[in-house]
Amino acid sequence: MRKWQIGAVVAGLLAVTGCGVPGGGGSNDAGETEKGDGSLQILGAIPEGEAVGLNAALDAFTKETGIEVTYTPSTDFTTEIRTKVNGNDAPDIALFPQPGLVGDLTESGDTLPLDDLMDVKSLDDTMIPGLMDSVTIDDKTYGVPIRVSMKSLVWTPKNFEQSGYKTPTTWDELRALEDQMIAKGQTPWCLGAEAGADTGWVYTDWVEEIVLRQEGPEFYDKWTNHEIPFNDPKIVEAIETMGDIINKPKNVRGGADGTLSEPFGDSPLPLFDAKPGCQLHRQANFITTFFPKDVQADLAGNVGVFALPGGMEGGFEGNPVLGAGDMATAFTNDTDVVELMEFFASPDFGAEWAKSGGWLSPSVEFDNANYADPMFGEIATLLQDADTFRFDGSDLMPAQVGAGTFWSEMNAYVGGEKSAQEAADAIEESWRG
């Protein structure tokens, strides 16, 4: 059995008849495992430029197994995967950037429960806590995480500790750190939300981070599933907590109005001024691609990072992480698919991807020495130390809310046009509508 194989797929499982998934209304019944023909087709939303490491990992799989794998990137994955499934032309495996879409296709009976293909029980032990929850439906598993991103990061200038600052481990310590910085005549936060038609997602990330810490993962799940209304008093409180940070005098570079006009990609740049224009910037690991080239060349030597702390008084006791990720979901049940899914599930998966950069393993057992940049190894450790992981909430909500009113109403709130309650009421009304 090859090193990545965590489950048993044996010759006795092979059958003359097998089960690809019929498009548009299957039964979520994997049936029996057919013998593969030595080739696999994968469709995903990972762009060609970002898929270099993925293809390197797939090449290693092919070299070991002889199974040819073709990855096709889609520029409109949501539409294309639905079209292919409905047209009886589903790929063998699809890489989903949002677990909500996995849920949609599972509800319509078009995805395969991996419990019928492989041993999925060990994934709860090897994956970041909470990550498997997003693809577990009615106690069955419909996806294997293949990469994650971490949003709950706070970036600092390289001389952060030399300036006398200590990494906060609780929310109160973080807020006290702001006061310490202001007392020294320094600006705590850089924050920019301007993103053209997408302006507002930075604020929604902040609200999601706060809800997760303030109320915990179970409440967060109910909120993102609309089992709790958007204008619940606890959500309004979370919005106001974000407002406390943005509107606190001297706390945010440029003030509230400045955050609305500052491009999100430019907002961390003052960290790297000779005299830093701010000391803190909360943003996902992808923000490093917006750093100056000389900083990117040596991230660990030019910037610091720590995990946005939990420990809110009366809130979730652990350290939660907000993030995103890609899930591999099967539409064909044959030995080739099983072998590749087990490869994806292995803690060893992604060593080639880690060396090419821009990737984080979803496994707590991944060897962080594989990361080409020590900074990504440091981020991976923060991720592995988290007590629970939750996907970006706006990505889980209906598009008219998550990429619509949630963005626009947070802009109205930060701009002073609406109260937190008024903004939350408007979002709730759009969700019901």
C-alpha positions in Angstrom: 0.0 0.0 0.0 1.4 3.4 -1.0 2.4 5.9 1.7 -0.6 8.1 1.2 -3.3 5.4 1.4 -5.2 5.8 4.6 -8.1 3.6 3.6 -8.4 0.2 2.1 -9.3 -0.2 -1.5 -8.9 -3.8 -2.4 -9.6 -6.0 -5.4 -12.6 -7.5 -3.7 -14.3 -4.1 -4.0 -14.1 -4.1 -7.8 -17.3 -4.8 -9.7 -18.2 -5.2 -13.3 -20.8 -2.5 -13.0 -20.1 0.8 -11.1 -21.3 4.1 -10.4 -20.5 7.4 -12.0 -22.9 10.0 -10.8 -25.8 10.8 -13.1 -26.3 14.5 -13.7 -29.1 16.5 -12.2 -30.6 14.4 -9.5 -28.5 11.5 -8.4 -28.9 9.5 -5.2 -25.6 10.2 -3.3 -25.1 6.4 -3.6 -21.6 5.6 -4.5 -22.4 2.0 -5.4 -19.5 -0.4 -6.0 -16.0 0.7 -7.0 -15.1 0.0 -10.7 -11.6 -0.6 -11.9 -10.2 2.7 -13.3 -9.0 3.2 -16.8 -5.7 4.9 -15.8 -6.8 8.5 -16.4 -8.7 11.2 -14.4 -10.2 14.5 -15.2 -10.3 17.3 -12.5 -12.1 20.6 -12.8 -11.4 23.4 -10.4 -11.4 27.1 -9.7 -7.7 27.4 -9.0 -6.3 29.6 -11.8 -3.6 28.2 -14.1 -0.9 30.5 -12.5 -1.7 29.3 -9.0 -2.0 25.6 -10.1 1.8 25.1 -10.8 2.3 23.5 -7.4 -0.9 21.5 -7.7 0.2 20.1 -11.1 3.6 19.3 -9.6 1.9 17.3 -6.9 -0.3 15.5 -9.5 2.8 14.8 -11.6 4.3 13.0 -8.6 1.1 11.0 -8.2 1.3 10.0 -11.8 4.9 9.0 -11.6 4.1 6.8 -8.6 0.9 5.2 -9.9 0.9 5.5 -13.6 -2.5 7.2 -13.5 -2.7 10.2 -15.8 -4.4 13.2 -14.3 -5.5 16.3 -16.2 -6.4 19.4 -14.2 -8.6 22.0 -16.0 -9.0 25.5 -14.4 -12.4 27.1 -14.8 -12.9 30.9 -15.0 -16.6 30.4 -13.9 -16.5 27.3 -11.8 -19.9 27.6 -10.2 -21.7 27.8 -13.5 -19.5 25.3 -15.3 -19.7 22.5 -12.7 -23.5 22.9 -12.5 -23.7 22.7 -16.3 -21.5 19.7 -16.5 -23.4 17.8 -13.7 -26.8 18.6 -15.2 -25.5 17.5 -18.6 -24.2 14.1 -17.5 -20.7 15.4 -18.1 -19.3 15.7 -14.5 -15.5 15.4 -14.1 -14.1 12.6 -12.1 -13.2 15.0 -9.3 -14.0 18.7 -8.8 -12.1 21.1 -6.6 -14.6 23.4 -4.9 -13.6 26.8 -3.6 -16.7 27.1 -1.4 -18.2 24.3 0.7 -21.7 25.8 0.2 -21.7 24.6 -3.4 -20.7 21.1 -2.3 -23.8 21.2 -0.1 -26.0 22.3 -3.0 -24.9 19.5 -5.2 -25.1 17.0 -2.4 -28.7 18.1 -1.7 -29.6 17.4 -5.3 -28.0 13.9 -5.0 -25.1 14.5 -7.4 -22.0 14.0 -5.2 -20.5 10.8 -3.8 -20.2 10.2 -0.1 -16.5 9.5 0.5 -17.4 7.1 3.3 -18.3 4.6 0.6 -14.9 5.0 -1.1 -12.3 5.3 1.6 -11.6 5.6 5.3 -12.6 9.1 6.2 -12.6 8.8 10.0 -8.9 9.6 10.3 -9.5 12.9 8.5 -11.0 14.4 11.7 -7.6 13.7 13.4 -5.3 14.8 10.6 -7.1 17.9 9.4 -7.3 21.3 11.1 -10.1 21.1 13.7 -13.5 22.1 12.4 -12.4 21.9 8.7 -14.2 18.7 8.0 -17.5 20.1 9.4 -18.0 22.1 6.2 -18.2 19.0 4.0 -20.0 16.7 6.5 -23.7 16.4 5.7 -26.0 14.1 7.5 -23.0 12.4 9.1 -21.4 11.6 5.7 -18.3 13.2 4.2 -18.4 14.8 0.7 -15.0 16.4 0.3 -11.3 16.2 1.2 -9.6 19.6 1.8 -6.6 20.1 -0.4 -5.5 23.7 0.5 -6.6 26.4 3.0 -5.9 30.1 3.5 -5.8 31.8 6.9 -7.6 35.1 7.3 -7.1 35.5 11.0 -3.6 37.0 10.7 -2.2 40.3 12.1 0.9 41.6 10.3 3.4 43.9 12.0 6.6 45.8 11.2 9.8 43.8 11.5 10.8 45.8 14.6 7.5 45.1 16.5 9.1 43.5 19.5 12.0 45.9 19.5 9.5 48.7 19.9 8.5 47.1 23.2 5.3 45.4 22.1 4.2 41.9 23.0 2.0 39.6 21.0 -1.5 39.7 22.5 -3.0 36.4 23.4 -6.5 37.6 24.3 -8.9 40.2 22.8 -8.5 42.4 25.8 -4.7 42.3 25.4 -5.2 43.3 21.7 -7.3 46.3 22.7 -4.8 47.3 25.4 -2.0 47.1 22.9 -3.9 49.7 20.8 -3.8 52.0 23.8 -0.1 51.4 24.3 0.6 52.3 20.7 -1.5 55.5 20.8 0.2 56.6 24.0 3.5 56.3 22.2 2.2 58.5 19.4 1.9 55.6 16.9 -1.1 54.5 14.9 -2.2 51.0 15.7 -4.1 49.8 12.6 -3.8 50.1 8.8 -7.2 49.2 7.3 -8.4 49.6 3.7 -11.6 48.3 2.2 -11.8 49.9 -1.2 -12.1 47.2 -3.9 -14.3 48.8 -6.6 -17.6 47.0 -6.9 -16.4 44.6 -4.2 -15.8 47.3 -1.6 -17.0 46.0 1.8 -15.6 42.5 2.0 -12.9 43.7 4.3 -15.5 44.8 6.8 -17.5 41.6 6.5 -14.3 39.7 7.4 -13.9 41.7 10.5 -17.5 41.1 11.6 -17.1 37.4 10.9 -13.9 37.3 13.0 -15.7 39.0 15.9 -18.8 36.8 15.7 -16.7 33.7 15.8 -14.8 34.9 18.8 -17.7 36.5 20.6 -20.2 33.7 20.2 -18.3 30.6 19.2 -18.4 28.2 16.2 -21.9 26.7 16.8 -23.5 30.1 16.9 -21.5 31.1 13.8 -22.7 28.1 11.9 -26.3 28.9 12.8 -25.8 32.5 11.7 -24.3 31.7 8.3 -27.1 29.1 7.8 -29.7 31.8 8.7 -30.9 29.7 11.6 -30.2 32.9 13.5 -31.5 36.1 11.9 -28.9 38.6 10.7 -30.4 41.3 12.9 -30.0 39.2 16.1 -28.7 41.4 18.9 -25.5 39.5 19.1 -24.7 40.2 15.4 -25.5 43.9 15.9 -23.1 43.8 18.9 -20.4 42.3 16.6 -20.9 45.0 14.0 -20.6 47.6 16.8 -17.4 46.0 18.1 -15.9 46.4 14.6 -17.1 50.1 14.8 -15.4 50.5 18.1 -12.1 49.6 16.5 -12.5 51.8 13.4 -14.0 54.8 15.1 -11.7 54.9 18.1 -9.7 58.2 17.9 -6.2 57.8 16.5 -6.7 54.0 16.2 -6.9 53.6 12.4 -4.8 55.3 9.8 -7.0 57.8 8.0 -10.0 57.2 10.2 -13.3 55.6 9.1 -13.6 57.6 5.9 -10.0 56.7 5.0 -10.8 53.0 5.3 -13.5 53.4 2.7 -11.2 55.1 0.1 -8.0 53.2 0.8 -7.5 50.3 -1.6 -7.2 47.1 0.4 -4.0 46.1 -1.4 -2.3 49.4 -0.6 -3.4 49.5 3.0 -0.6 47.4 4.5 2.2 49.3 2.8 2.8 51.8 5.6 4.0 48.9 7.7 7.2 49.0 5.6 7.9 52.8 5.8 11.2 53.8 7.5 9.0 55.0 10.3 6.0 52.7 10.2 2.7 54.5 9.5 0.9 51.8 11.4 1.7 48.8 13.6 -1.0 46.3 12.8 -2.8 45.0 9.7 -5.4 42.2 9.8 -5.5 40.3 6.5 -5.3 36.8 5.0 -2.0 35.3 3.9 -2.7 36.3 0.3 -1.9 39.9 1.2 1.8 39.1 0.9 1.5 39.3 -2.9 0.7 43.1 -2.4 3.8 43.7 -0.3 6.8 45.5 -1.9 9.0 43.1 -4.0 12.0 43.5 -1.7 9.7 42.5 1.3 8.3 39.5 -0.6 11.9 38.3 -1.3 12.4 37.8 2.5 9.1 37.9 4.3 10.5 36.5 7.5 13.2 39.2 7.6 10.9 42.1 6.8 7.5 41.5 8.5 6.1 39.9 11.6 2.8 38.1 12.0 0.6 36.7 14.8 -2.8 35.1 15.0 -5.7 37.4 15.7 -6.4 36.4 19.3 -9.6 34.9 20.7 -10.3 35.0 24.4 -13.1 37.5 24.3 -14.6 37.9 27.7 -17.6 35.6 27.9 -16.9 34.4 24.4 -15.3 31.3 22.8 -12.5 30.1 25.0 -10.3 28.7 22.3 -8.4 30.3 19.4 -10.6 30.2 16.3 -9.4 30.7 12.7 -11.4 32.2 9.8 -10.3 31.2 6.4 -11.1 29.7 3.0 -10.1 26.6 1.1 -10.6 24.1 -1.7 -12.3 20.8 -1.3 -11.9 17.8 -3.6 -15.2 16.1 -4.2 -15.8 12.9 -6.2 -18.3 12.3 -9.0 -17.0 8.9 -10.2 -16.3 5.8 -8.2 -13.4 3.9 -9.5 -10.1 2.7 -8.2 -8.2 5.6 -9.8 -10.5 8.2 -8.1 -10.1 6.4 -4.7 -6.3 6.3 -5.1 -6.2 10.1 -5.9 -8.6 11.0 -3.1 -6.5 9.1 -0.6 -3.4 10.9 -2.0 -5.2 14.2 -1.3 -6.1 13.1 2.2 -2.5 12.2 3.2 -0.6 14.5 5.5 2.2 14.3 3.0 0.2 15.7 0.2 1.4 19.1 -1.1 5.1 19.0 -0.5 5.7 20.1 -4.1 3.0 22.8 -3.8 4.6 24.1 -0.6 7.9 24.5 -2.3 6.3 26.6 -5.2 4.7 29.0 -2.7 1.3 30.5 -2.0 -0.2 27.3 -0.5 -1.1 26.1 3.0 -1.7 22.5 4.0 -5.0 21.7 5.7 -3.3 18.9 7.7 -2.0 19.4 11.2 0.6 16.7 10.5 2.1 18.3 7.4 5.9 18.9 7.7 6.3 22.6 7.8 9.9 22.3 6.7 8.5 21.8 3.2 7.5 25.5 2.9 10.0 27.4 0.7 9.4 30.6 2.7 9.9 30.3 6.5 7.1 32.8 6.9 4.6 30.4 5.4 5.9 27.7 7.8 5.2 30.1 10.7 1.7 30.8 9.4 1.1 27.1 9.0 2.1 26.6 12.6 -0.4 29.2 13.7 -3.1 27.4 11.6 -2.2 24.0 13.1 -2.4 25.4 16.6 -6.0 26.7 16.1 -8.8 25.2 18.1 -11.3 25.4 15.3 -11.6 26.6 11.7 -14.5 28.2 10.0 -15.0 29.3 6.4 -15.6 32.9 5.5 -19.2 33.6 6.4 -20.1 35.7 3.4 -19.0 32.9 1.1 -21.5 30.6 2.8 -24.4 33.0 2.5 -26.6 33.5 -0.6 -24.8 35.7 -3.1 -27.4 38.5 -2.8 -26.4 38.7 0.9 -22.8 37.6 1.2 -21.5 39.4 -1.9 -24.3 42.0 -1.9 -26.1 43.6 1.1 -23.6 42.4 3.7 -20.9 44.4 1.8 -23.0 47.5 1.0 -24.6 47.8 4.4 -21.2 47.5 6.2 -20.0 50.4 3.9 -23.1 52.4 5.0 -22.4 51.6 8.6 -18.7 52.6 8.5 -19.6 55.7 6.5 -22.0 56.8 9.2 -25.1 56.6 7.0 -26.7 53.8 9.1 -26.5 52.5 12.6 -25.4 48.9 13.2 -29.1 48.0 13.9 -30.3 49.6 10.7 -27.6 47.9 8.6 -28.4 44.5 10.1 -32.1 45.0 9.6 -31.5 45.8 5.9 -29.4 42.7 5.5 -32.0 40.5 7.2 -34.7 41.9 4.9 -32.7 41.1 1.8 -32.1 37.6 3.0 -35.7 36.9 3.6 -36.6 38.4 0.3 
